[in-house]
C-alpha cells in the first residue's frame, strides 16, 4: 500500500505540476513578459471534465449503498457544465453576467430533470432520498469544483499550485505524524485512524509549504501564508472527513480502486474539492 502510494503519488504530482505550468505557459499567465490570453486554464478545465465522469460513478456507488438511486445522465451532464461554467464564461463579453445566468439556468434545469426522472421511473418511491442524493452529487461535484477553475483563472497557476499543495501536504504530514505519534483520536466514529497528533503534523507541513510559496514567489505576506497554511490544513481534513462520512455510510474503505495506493478519484480530490471556495475567498483579500 505504502509503496504504491509513494510511486503513484510521485507520478501524479509530477504530471499535475507539469500540466498546470504548461497550461499557464500557453495562456500567458505563468510569464509576466507574455500577454495573457483572454481564455485561461484550458488544460485544467479539460482535466476536470475528464475526472468528473469517474467521480460521478464513484459517488453514485456510495450513494446507492445508502439506498438512493442516482440518475447518472443528469448528474454527469450537470456537474460537467457547472464545473466548467467559469471557463465557458471567458468566451463572452461579460463573463460574470454570463456565469450568473448560466449557473442559475443549469441548476434550475437539473433540478427539474431530477424531479421528472424520479416521477417517470419511480413515482413517489424513494423520492426524498433519490432527489436529495442527486442534488448532493451536483452540488458536491459541480458547484464546489467550479471554484477550482475560478481560482486558477483569477489568480494564476502558481497561487493555484500553492492552494493544492498546501491542502495535500497536510495529508502527508498528518499521515507521518499520525503513524509516529498518534494517540488521541480526531474523529473516532467517522475516521478512526485520524489523530490530533496527525492533525498537528499536517498543520506544520502546510504552514511550512505555504511560507515557502509565499516567500519564493511573493504571492502574499508570510504572516498571511502562515494563516493560510494553518486554516487550510484544517479545512482540508474536514473535506477529507466529509468523504469519509459517505464511505462510512456506504460501509466501504475507498470510493473505488482506480488509483493504486489511494483508492478512487474521490479519495484524491476530496480535500481540494471541499476547500476551493474558501481558498478563493482568502485570495480575494490577500492577493
C-alpha positions as CSV (number, residue, x, y, z in Angstrom):
1,X,0.0,0.0,0.0
2,X,2.7,2.5,1.0
3,X,4.9,1.5,-2.0
4,X,2.0,2.1,-4.4
5,X,1.1,5.4,-2.7
6,X,4.7,6.7,-3.0
7,X,5.1,5.6,-6.6
8,X,1.8,6.8,-7.9
9,X,1.7,9.8,-5.7
10,X,5.1,11.0,-7.1
11,X,4.0,10.3,-10.7
12,X,0.7,12.1,-10.2
13,X,2.4,15.1,-8.6
14,X,4.9,15.4,-11.5
15,X,2.2,15.1,-14.1
16,X,-0.1,17.6,-12.3
17,X,2.6,20.2,-11.8
18,X,3.7,19.8,-15.5
19,X,0.1,20.2,-16.7
20,X,-0.6,23.3,-14.6
21,X,2.7,25.0,-15.5
22,X,2.3,24.2,-19.2
23,X,-1.3,25.4,-19.0
24,X,0.0,28.7,-17.6
25,X,2.7,29.0,-20.2
26,X,0.4,28.6,-23.2
27,X,-2.2,31.1,-21.9
28,X,0.4,33.6,-20.7
29,X,-0.4,33.6,-17.0
30,X,2.9,32.0,-16.0
31,X,5.2,34.6,-17.5
32,X,5.0,38.3,-16.9
33,X,6.5,39.2,-20.2
34,X,3.9,37.2,-22.2
35,X,0.5,38.7,-22.8
36,X,-2.3,36.9,-21.0
37,X,-4.8,35.1,-23.2
38,X,-8.4,36.1,-22.7
39,X,-9.2,32.4,-22.1
40,X,-7.3,30.8,-19.2
41,X,-7.0,27.3,-17.7
42,X,-7.9,25.3,-20.7
43,X,-5.9,22.2,-19.8
44,X,-7.1,22.3,-16.2
45,X,-10.7,22.6,-17.4
46,X,-10.2,19.6,-19.7
47,X,-8.7,17.6,-16.8
48,X,-11.6,18.4,-14.5
49,X,-14.1,17.4,-17.2
50,X,-12.3,14.1,-17.6
51,X,-12.2,13.5,-13.8
52,X,-15.9,14.4,-13.4
53,X,-17.1,11.2,-15.1
54,X,-15.4,8.6,-12.9
55,X,-16.1,10.8,-9.9
56,X,-19.8,10.7,-10.6
57,X,-19.7,6.9,-10.9
58,X,-17.8,6.6,-7.6
59,X,-20.2,9.0,-5.8
60,X,-23.1,7.2,-7.3
61,X,-21.8,3.9,-6.0
62,X,-21.5,5.3,-2.5
63,X,-25.0,6.9,-2.5
64,X,-26.6,3.8,-3.9
65,X,-25.2,1.9,-0.9
66,X,-27.3,4.2,1.2
67,X,-30.5,3.2,-0.7
68,X,-30.6,6.2,-3.1
69,X,-30.8,5.9,-6.9
70,X,-28.5,8.2,-8.9
71,X,-29.6,9.4,-12.3
72,X,-26.1,9.4,-13.9
73,X,-27.0,11.0,-17.3
74,X,-28.3,14.0,-15.4
75,X,-25.6,14.3,-12.7
76,X,-22.7,13.8,-15.2
77,X,-24.1,16.4,-17.6
78,X,-24.9,18.9,-14.8
79,X,-21.6,18.5,-13.0
80,X,-19.6,18.9,-16.1
81,X,-21.5,22.0,-17.2
82,X,-21.5,23.7,-13.8
83,X,-17.8,22.8,-13.1
84,X,-16.8,24.3,-16.5
85,X,-19.1,27.3,-16.1
86,X,-16.4,29.9,-15.2
87,X,-14.2,28.6,-18.0
88,X,-17.0,28.9,-20.6
89,X,-17.9,32.4,-19.3
90,X,-14.5,33.6,-20.6
91,X,-15.7,33.4,-24.2
92,X,-18.3,36.1,-23.6
93,X,-18.0,39.9,-23.2
94,X,-19.5,40.0,-19.7
95,X,-18.1,36.8,-18.0
96,X,-19.7,37.4,-14.6
97,X,-23.1,38.2,-16.0
98,X,-23.0,35.1,-18.3
99,X,-21.8,32.9,-15.4
100,X,-24.6,34.0,-13.2
101,X,-27.3,33.3,-15.8
102,X,-25.5,30.0,-16.8
103,X,-25.4,28.6,-13.3
104,X,-29.0,29.6,-12.5
105,X,-30.2,28.0,-15.8
106,X,-28.2,24.8,-15.5
107,X,-29.0,24.2,-11.8
108,X,-32.7,25.0,-12.4
109,X,-32.9,22.7,-15.4
110,X,-31.0,20.0,-13.5
111,X,-33.4,20.2,-10.6
112,X,-36.5,19.9,-12.9
113,X,-34.8,17.0,-14.7
114,X,-34.3,15.1,-11.5
115,X,-37.9,15.5,-10.4
116,X,-39.1,14.5,-13.9
117,X,-36.8,11.4,-14.0
118,X,-37.9,10.4,-10.5
119,X,-41.6,10.8,-11.3
120,X,-41.5,8.9,-14.6
121,X,-39.4,6.0,-13.3
122,X,-40.1,5.6,-9.6
123,X,-43.1,7.9,-8.9
124,X,-43.1,8.7,-5.1
125,X,-41.0,5.7,-4.1
126,X,-37.8,6.9,-2.5
127,X,-38.4,10.4,-3.8
128,X,-36.7,12.2,-0.9
129,X,-33.6,10.0,-0.9
130,X,-33.3,10.0,-4.7
131,X,-33.8,13.7,-5.3
132,X,-31.7,14.7,-2.4
133,X,-28.8,12.4,-3.4
134,X,-28.8,13.6,-7.0
135,X,-28.8,17.3,-5.9
136,X,-26.0,16.5,-3.5
137,X,-23.9,15.0,-6.3
138,X,-24.5,18.1,-8.5
139,X,-23.5,20.5,-5.7
140,X,-20.5,18.4,-4.5
141,X,-19.0,17.6,-7.9
142,X,-20.3,20.6,-9.8
143,X,-20.6,23.7,-7.7
144,X,-17.6,23.1,-5.5
145,X,-15.4,22.0,-8.4
146,X,-16.3,25.2,-10.3
147,X,-14.3,27.2,-7.8
148,X,-11.2,25.2,-8.5
149,X,-11.3,26.5,-12.1
150,X,-12.3,30.0,-10.9
151,X,-9.4,30.1,-8.5
152,X,-6.9,29.2,-11.3
153,X,-8.4,31.7,-13.8
154,X,-8.4,34.7,-11.4
155,X,-5.1,34.1,-9.5
156,X,-2.9,32.1,-11.9
157,X,-1.1,28.8,-11.9
158,X,1.4,29.5,-9.0
159,X,-1.2,30.6,-6.5
160,X,-3.3,27.6,-7.6
161,X,-0.5,25.2,-7.0
162,X,0.1,26.8,-3.6
163,X,-3.5,26.0,-2.7
164,X,-3.5,22.4,-3.9
165,X,-0.2,21.5,-2.3
166,X,-0.9,23.2,1.0
167,X,-4.0,21.1,1.3
168,X,-2.4,17.8,0.1
169,X,0.8,18.3,2.1
170,X,-1.4,18.3,5.2
171,X,-2.3,14.7,4.3
172,X,1.3,13.8,4.1
173,X,2.1,15.5,7.4
174,X,-0.9,14.0,9.1
175,X,-0.1,10.5,7.9
176,X,3.6,10.8,9.0
177,X,2.9,12.3,12.4
178,X,-0.1,10.0,13.0
179,X,2.0,6.9,12.3
180,X,4.8,8.1,14.6
181,X,3.0,9.9,17.5
182,X,-0.8,9.4,17.0
183,X,-2.6,8.5,20.2
184,X,-5.6,10.8,20.6
185,X,-8.4,10.2,18.0
186,X,-9.5,13.1,16.0
187,X,-12.7,11.6,14.7
188,X,-13.1,8.1,16.1
189,X,-16.5,7.4,14.6
190,X,-16.0,8.7,11.0
191,X,-12.3,8.1,10.5
192,X,-10.7,6.2,13.4
193,X,-7.1,6.4,12.1
194,X,-7.0,10.2,12.2
195,X,-5.5,11.7,15.3
196,X,-4.9,15.1,16.8
197,X,-1.1,14.5,16.6
198,X,-1.5,13.8,12.9
199,X,-3.5,17.0,12.5
200,X,-0.7,18.9,14.2
201,X,1.8,17.4,11.9
202,X,-0.4,18.3,8.9
203,X,-0.7,21.9,10.0
204,X,3.1,22.1,10.4
205,X,3.7,20.7,6.9
206,X,1.1,23.0,5.4
207,X,2.4,26.1,7.2
208,X,6.0,25.4,6.0
209,X,4.9,24.8,2.4
210,X,2.7,27.9,2.3
211,X,5.5,30.1,3.8
212,X,7.9,28.8,1.1
213,X,5.5,29.5,-1.7
214,X,4.8,33.0,-0.3
215,X,8.5,33.8,0.1
216,X,9.8,32.4,-3.2
217,X,7.0,33.6,-5.4
218,X,5.9,36.7,-3.5
219,X,2.3,35.5,-3.5
220,X,1.3,37.0,-0.2
221,X,2.9,38.3,3.1
222,X,4.5,35.5,5.1
223,X,2.1,36.1,8.0
224,X,-0.9,35.6,5.7
225,X,0.8,32.4,4.3
226,X,1.1,31.0,7.9
227,X,-2.6,31.7,8.5
228,X,-3.4,30.2,5.1
229,X,-1.4,27.1,5.8
230,X,-2.9,26.5,9.2
231,X,-6.5,27.2,8.2
232,X,-6.5,25.2,5.0
233,X,-4.7,22.3,6.6
234,X,-7.7,22.0,9.0
235,X,-10.3,22.7,6.3
236,X,-8.7,20.1,4.0
237,X,-9.0,17.5,6.7
238,X,-12.7,18.4,7.1
239,X,-13.1,17.9,3.4
240,X,-11.5,14.5,3.7
241,X,-13.8,13.7,6.6
242,X,-16.8,14.6,4.6
243,X,-16.0,12.0,2.0
244,X,-15.0,9.5,4.8
245,X,-18.5,10.0,6.2
246,X,-20.0,9.0,2.9
247,X,-17.7,5.9,2.7
248,X,-18.6,5.0,6.3
249,X,-22.3,5.2,5.5
250,X,-21.7,3.0,2.4
251,X,-19.6,0.6,4.6
252,X,-16.6,0.8,2.2
253,X,-13.0,1.7,2.8
254,X,-12.3,3.5,-0.5
255,X,-14.6,5.1,-3.1
256,X,-13.0,2.9,-5.7
257,X,-9.7,1.2,-6.7
258,X,-8.9,3.1,-9.8
259,X,-5.9,4.9,-8.3
260,X,-3.4,2.4,-6.8
261,X,-2.4,3.3,-3.3
262,X,-5.0,5.9,-2.9
263,X,-8.4,4.3,-3.7
264,X,-10.6,6.2,-6.1
265,X,-10.7,9.6,-7.7
266,X,-12.8,11.0,-4.9
267,X,-10.1,9.8,-2.4
268,X,-7.6,12.0,-4.3
269,X,-9.7,15.1,-4.8
270,X,-11.8,15.3,-1.6
271,X,-9.6,17.8,0.2
272,X,-9.2,20.4,-2.6
273,X,-12.8,19.9,-3.5
274,X,-14.1,20.9,-0.1
275,X,-11.8,23.9,0.3
276,X,-11.5,25.6,-3.1
277,X,-14.4,28.0,-2.5
278,X,-12.8,29.2,0.8
279,X,-9.3,29.5,-0.8
280,X,-10.9,31.7,-3.5
281,X,-12.3,34.0,-0.8
282,X,-9.0,34.0,1.0
283,X,-7.1,35.0,-2.1
284,X,-9.6,37.8,-2.8
285,X,-8.4,39.5,0.3
286,X,-4.7,38.8,0.3
287,X,-3.7,38.7,-3.4
